[in-house]
Amino acid sequence: MQSMTGYGRGRACHDGREMVVELKSVNHRYLDLSFRLPKNLGMVEDTLRTTIQKSQVNRGHVDIFVTYQNTREDARTLEVDEQLLGSFRNAVRNAGELLADYRSATVGEVLTLSGALTVSQADEDAEALKSLAAEAMGQALAALVEMRTQEGDNLRADLRSHLSQVAALREKIAQRAPSVPQEYRRRLEARLSEWQVEGVDPQRIAQEVAIMADRCAIDEELSRLESHIAQFESILATEPQPGKKLDFLLQEMNREVNTIGSKASDAEIAKAVVDAKCTLEKLREQVQNVA
């Protein structure tokens, strides 16, 4: 199991070219890729995208940062605009009297002032860049997956801890539920005695208790909740990418707990329901980061 939070970095160097790829991922419902790379590296984006899509990273928002350096002798080209330089020379000559008090400019100053010298990036070797990108991305992905897996192990332990709390609360409710009708009978009889009602038909009391017991019966909800808890644990133990399934199960568990709370007319059960809902919310927050 993987967390959706992680970081990975890869670096590849060949023949005077160096590329660094950094990956940062956070939780997201789907796989969402955001590229930040120099304009002259546009041709490698498809290579990077394909490499990620074929990896173990299947969910999360991933920022891809790419830096590139080319130190080869042919990485840049120099061009001198001779026509512009000639025009600059003529302009200086025509302004001779005004410039007489100034020293003569150096060649470098002339080229800079005239703007005749242009330094431009040479065209890159697309295949060499794609190979470099694939290598750097492979390293970054390996580091990212390793970190996400470590975070996933921590998440699994935390999820199991919260799940055991839900199971304990469910058991507490299950043990309390059978006594709720009996508590209702005692309260009803005590109230009738307090009001000094005489000649009450015991059958009528039994009927009222039976109606109440049927109205607050939560056996089905408890059974389904127990099944969901078992499924949750099974998915944690066996599924490599369980995030979506766990999220669905949590919705079902919340539904059962809410139904129990609305049906069971008992203070102890109501308290256990509140505790269970709080714990389920903690589970939901953690599951949002499971890939």
Disulfide bonds with the S-S distance in Angstrom:
none
